Amino acid sequence: MPFPAIPRRVKIGDAAAFAGTTPRAIRHYHAIGLLAEPERGGDDRRRYGYDDMIRLLWIRRMADAGVPLEDIHDSFEGATEIGQSLACLEESLAAKAAAIEAQRAAVNRLREAGSPLGLLSPLVVGLLRELPPGALRSADLDTLLVTERVFGPLGAAAQAHRFIVLATHPELRAEEDRLAEAEAALNDTMAPDAPGVEDLAARRCAHESALAAAIEGSGLEEALDALLDREDEHAGEEGAGVRMSAMEAVGRMPYDFSPARVRYEERVIELLHSADQDGDTDPPAR
């Protein structure tokens, strides 16, 4: 069987196809001096010979391995000090591998949970996985998501205690719902110093104290300690993103609070602080 006709030089499209790249990439290599401009044919188009193709193949292999184009250029110029670049590349690849493993773990948790709960940290999922379906409300998940972003998995795990108690104590859940409905009514039509604001803040303070007592008697702190002992590595892991202070987060997370609602929240904090100063049980995070 005779050989096909072998060209001495090929056009850029054929060169790109053979090397597994694109004409645009080859033009970029020319622009940055990584691949010399070849001679042009009578039609003023580039023509690539054997040596050009060898260099192009090496460029592609090194680029596919993740070596930066600048370091590829230095290696062709005879520079031997690319060890540091390769060490950085290896470190970057290890970080990417760890990120992929974290993503796989998150997907598995999501599949096992069968709900958005699986997207929270393993610490929080571990505390809430025993709740019956539907016990955790969508708004509860939203709150945990925000808390984990601001305070990390440990902060969200502590707040998870609150939702466990609400899910297992109907009377506390009923009062929580009544308070939430009343809080939603603190709109722009109500003055911040209206008597209802103070009364509602006092009710919320009493409710938080009852929740704190229920949490203390539930043994949830021990359950959290057990999870921390088994999954210590999860205490500061994925899901939190770049850390910011709580004050930064408050300034960046929008809340559609009316002046009356803002004053109400301030009074709740003041009353809870006063109760704490008097030696009452610490209230749970809201």
WONORNOR-V999094 format. One record per helix or strand of 3 or more residues. SS is the DSSP state (a for helix, b for strand). FROM is the first residue (numbers start at 1). LEN is the number of residues. Records with the same first field share a line. If there is no record, write none. Layout:
SS->FROM-LEN / FROM-LEN
This chain:
a->12-8 / 23-9 / 50-15 / 69-8 / 83-31 / 116-4 / 122-7 / 138-31 / 170-15 / 195-22 / 220-11 / 232-3 / 246-7 / 259-19
